[in-house]
Amino acid sequence: MTTTAVQAPPARRRGVVVTRVRHTLGRLLVTLARSVAIFVPVFLVATFVTFALRSMSGLSPARIQLGEEATPEAIQRVEAQWGLDRPFLVQYWDWFTGVLHGQLGTSWTNGADISTLIGLGLGVSLSVATFALIIGIVLGFALGALAALRRTTWIDRAITGFVTVISVMPAFVVGIVLVAVFAVGLDLFPSAGYIPAEQGFGPWLAHITLPAIALSFDVVADVARQLRGSLVAAFRENYVTGAVVRGLSPRRIFYGHVLRNGIGPALATLGLKFPALVGASVVTEWIFGLQGFGRFANDSAQAGDVPAVQGVLVVSIVLVVLFNLIVNLVLARVTPASQRGV
């Protein structure tokens, strides 16, 4: 009897832990299934529209290779070499099956493999965008939480004014200032270029720091504003009042109740931020001399290289969907509101 009484509580605790783990895994699997169910039709429609843009554009590899003075016979011969004389749906299916295997086609301008070209630029942009996102999350969460904890004080007003200012500062202006001050003036960072991480972590980090800071301002501002607003709203909820009445410490109330319930909008904001950082950094890449994904997309569009543009769009779609999937999984795990909705 005594042995059973002593061993029962640990057994019950293990049972509770197992139940919670199963419940958490169930929520994550449901969220994953929902996201995949949305991703598949979105990807199919997006790739079809992307491929249809080539037919609508009226561009042709023959015009790029032969020039505007090419004869109709020469144009027809080159288009036949590229398979453009086949039915539209046949071309789409061949291209789509190649996309599923990671093959994005061949460039019209130089005949290079588009997957390889995008991979080279994407590594640069992912490095900068990931570091910019980390900076944005750390500073944004710190400023937003501090403003909410010191709401209606001068600290709150100062943080609100600061994030308002940096939210309207273009990344290319910030980049030019950073180069002038920290690269040219103080000689603390390189002004341009990129070194892969395999060649040394220190040089790699030094080359991506300034462009990452330039891109992070918008993330800092959005995360800080979203987090402050949601935390202030969470502080007014009845469950916080109940926690105060029960005598819980301010730290436990903030981390256990306010932050978990108020973090959702700030995390959701990140859903589109990372893909945007990867694809919309062309001006910043020009300033810092980076041959990244955004610059490759811009060069391809200006050259009329339709297969390359299609590859850029496909990769952008995948980045948006995958990062939103990650955010949804984090929301399902962290926020009570998401847990109750599953």
Secondary structure, DSSP 8 states (H G I E B T S, - for coil): -HHHHHHHHHHHHHHHHHHHHHHHHHHHHHHHHHHHHHHHHHHHHHHHHHHHHHHHHT--HHHHHH-TT--HHHHHHHHHHTTTTS-HHHHHHHHHHHHHTT---B-TTT--BHHHHHHHHHHHHHHHHHHHHHHHHHHHHHHHHHHHHTTTSHHHHHHHHHHHHHHTS-HHHHHHHHIIIIIIIS--S-SS----GGG-HHHHHHHHHHHHHHHHHHHHHHHHHHHHHHHHHHHTSHHHHHHHHTT--HHHHIIIIIHHHHSHHHHHHHHHHHHHHHHS-HHHHHHTT---HHHHHHHHHHHT-HHHHHHHHHHHHHHHHHHHHHHHHHHHHH-HHHHHH-
